[in-house]
Amino acid sequence: MTQGAWAFIRAVNEFIFIDDAPERADILFVPGSRRLEHARRAAELYRAGYAPLVLPSGRFAKSAGRFLGPEEPFREAYPGPFDTEWAYLRQVLRDGGVPDTAILREDQATYTWDNAQRSRRVTDAAGLDIRTAILCCNPCHARRALLYYQAAFPQARFLVCPARCPGLTPQDWFLTPKGRETVLGEVQRLGGQIGEVFAGMLEDVTARQDAPEGTPHAGNM
């Protein structure tokens, strides 16, 4: 592999992947997915006492229009039927030792920004003051998920504790066509969605930069 390729891989790794050491938190967030590793990771952290609550979120992928069920490697273990990503992930959490009393419900979201916004509505409705949160997601989903959940919970400190997904890690994603497609797809989605999802926020930042002297600006947000 050429030196230029390694430089490219390092740049992608620094941008896409995040892996924090877990600390005591108020809640574990689990974005919707047809995979199950990140729910298993959340269950592991729950059992270790890192948070008292878990909030999986998801109805189905907006592009699909319905929940297609677990991805093929996991379908035998979880044949369902499941109507939503939330129902599927809840079952994975329960099998991992998380009691129903610790699992909150969000089963309407259809994309990651929706996961974050609707999760905020759930915690607000429950009267929860989220100050520290752990985000359990798939490794290559870490940056996008973090940006969205941070935007939905600006008062909270987030730790990203991703799942272990061979083939989708900083060490091996570039070795297979599937890994390259998945990780570079995240780069494309971040570039494409930032204008769509955060258009209003970016306009607000621009307005603050142009505001008269003395007006609070982006650095005070």
C-alpha positions in Angstrom: 0.0 0.0 0.0 1.4 3.4 -1.0 2.3 6.1 1.5 -0.5 8.3 0.1 -3.0 5.6 0.9 -2.0 5.4 4.5 -2.3 9.1 4.9 -5.8 8.9 3.5 -6.7 6.0 5.8 -5.4 7.9 8.8 -7.4 11.0 7.9 -10.6 8.9 7.6 -9.9 7.1 10.9 -9.4 10.4 12.8 -12.6 11.8 11.4 -15.0 8.8 11.6 -13.9 6.7 14.6 -14.2 7.6 18.3 -13.6 5.2 21.2 -13.8 6.5 24.7 -13.2 4.7 28.0 -16.5 4.3 29.8 -17.3 6.3 32.9 -20.3 6.5 35.2 -23.2 8.2 33.2 -26.9 9.0 33.5 -28.0 6.9 30.5 -26.8 4.7 27.6 -28.1 5.7 24.1 -28.5 3.1 21.4 -29.3 4.4 17.9 -31.5 2.2 15.6 -29.9 -0.4 13.5 -30.4 -3.9 11.9 -27.1 -5.0 13.6 -27.0 -6.0 17.2 -23.4 -5.5 18.4 -24.0 -2.0 19.8 -27.0 -3.2 21.9 -24.8 -6.0 23.2 -22.2 -3.4 24.1 -24.8 -1.3 25.9 -25.9 -4.4 27.9 -22.3 -5.1 28.8 -21.9 -1.5 30.1 -25.2 -1.7 32.0 -24.2 -4.9 33.7 -20.9 -3.3 34.7 -22.9 -0.5 36.4 -22.0 2.4 34.1 -25.6 3.7 33.8 -29.0 2.9 35.3 -31.0 3.4 32.0 -30.8 2.4 28.4 -32.6 4.1 25.6 -32.7 2.2 22.3 -34.3 4.2 19.5 -35.7 3.4 16.1 -38.7 2.4 14.0 -37.0 1.5 10.7 -34.8 3.0 8.1 -36.6 5.8 6.2 -35.4 4.5 2.9 -36.9 1.0 3.5 -40.3 2.1 4.8 -40.5 -0.8 7.1 -38.3 -2.8 9.4 -36.6 -5.5 7.3 -35.5 -7.5 10.3 -32.0 -8.2 11.6 -29.2 -8.3 9.1 -28.4 -11.8 7.9 -25.6 -12.8 10.3 -28.1 -12.1 13.2 -31.4 -13.4 11.8 -31.0 -16.9 13.0 -30.5 -15.8 16.6 -33.3 -13.2 16.4 -35.9 -14.4 13.8 -38.6 -12.1 15.2 -40.9 -11.0 14.0 -40.1 -7.5 15.1 -42.1 -4.5 13.9 -39.4 -1.9 14.8 -35.7 -1.5 15.4 -36.6 -0.7 19.0 -38.4 -4.0 19.6 -35.4 -5.9 18.2 -32.8 -4.0 20.2 -34.9 -4.3 23.3 -34.8 -8.0 23.0 -31.0 -8.0 22.5 -30.7 -5.9 25.6 -33.0 -8.2 27.6 -31.0 -11.2 26.5 -27.9 -9.3 27.7 -29.2 -8.9 31.2 -30.9 -5.5 31.0 -34.3 -5.6 32.8 -37.4 -4.1 31.2 -37.6 -1.5 34.0 -34.3 0.0 32.8 -35.2 0.1 29.1 -36.8 3.3 27.8 -38.9 3.4 24.6 -38.5 5.3 21.4 -39.9 3.5 18.4 -40.7 6.2 15.8 -37.3 7.4 14.6 -36.3 6.6 11.0 -32.8 8.1 10.7 -29.9 9.1 13.1 -30.9 12.7 13.6 -34.4 11.6 14.3 -33.0 9.1 16.8 -31.3 11.9 18.7 -34.2 14.3 18.6 -36.8 11.8 19.6 -34.6 10.4 22.3 -34.4 13.9 23.8 -38.2 14.1 23.8 -38.3 10.8 25.7 -35.9 11.9 28.4 -37.6 15.3 28.7 -41.0 13.6 29.1 -39.5 11.3 31.8 -38.1 14.4 33.6 -34.5 13.2 33.2 -31.6 15.7 33.5 -29.0 14.1 31.3 -25.6 15.5 32.2 -23.3 12.6 31.1 -24.3 10.0 28.5 -22.7 7.0 26.9 -23.4 6.5 23.2 -23.2 2.9 22.0 -23.1 2.7 18.2 -21.3 0.8 15.5 -17.7 1.9 15.2 -18.0 3.7 11.8 -21.2 5.4 12.9 -19.5 7.1 15.8 -18.8 10.6 14.5 -22.2 11.1 12.8 -24.1 9.7 15.8 -22.1 11.8 18.2 -22.7 15.0 16.3 -26.4 14.4 16.2 -26.8 13.4 19.8 -24.6 16.3 21.0 -26.9 18.7 19.0 -30.0 17.2 20.7 -28.4 17.2 24.2 -26.1 20.3 24.1 -25.9 20.4 27.9 -24.6 16.8 28.2 -21.1 15.4 28.1 -20.9 12.4 25.8 -18.7 9.4 25.8 -18.7 7.1 22.7 -18.2 3.4 23.6 -18.7 1.7 20.2 -19.4 -2.0 19.6 -16.8 -4.4 18.4 -17.5 -5.0 14.7 -14.7 -6.9 12.9 -14.3 -5.5 9.4 -15.5 -2.0 10.4 -12.7 -0.9 12.7 -9.9 1.6 12.1 -7.5 -1.4 11.7 -9.4 -3.3 9.0 -12.2 -1.4 7.2 -10.0 -0.6 4.2 -9.1 -4.3 3.6 -12.5 -5.3 2.1 -14.9 -3.8 -0.5 -17.7 -4.0 2.1 -15.6 -2.2 4.7 -14.6 0.5 2.3 -18.2 1.0 1.1 -19.5 1.3 4.6 -16.9 3.6 6.1 -16.6 5.9 3.0 -20.4 5.9 2.9 -20.3 7.5 6.3 -17.9 10.2 5.1 -20.3 10.9 2.2 -23.4 11.0 4.5 -21.7 13.5 6.9 -20.9 15.7 4.0 -24.3 15.4 2.4 -26.4 15.7 5.6 -24.7 18.6 7.4 -26.3 21.1 5.1 -29.7 19.4 5.3 -29.9 18.6 9.0 -28.1 21.5 10.4 -29.1 24.2 7.9 -30.9 26.2 10.5 -28.1 25.9 13.0 -25.5 27.0 10.4 -27.6 30.0 9.5 -27.8 30.9 13.2 -24.0 30.7 13.5 -23.6 32.9 10.4 -26.1 35.4 11.8 -24.2 35.5 15.1 -20.9 36.1 13.3 -22.4 39.1 11.5 -24.1 40.5 14.6 -23.0 43.9 16.0 -20.2 44.0 18.6 -21.4 42.8 22.0 -23.9 40.4 20.7 -23.4 36.8 21.9 -21.6 34.8 19.2 -20.9 31.2 18.3 -18.2 30.9 20.9 -20.8 31.6 23.6 -23.3 29.0 22.3 
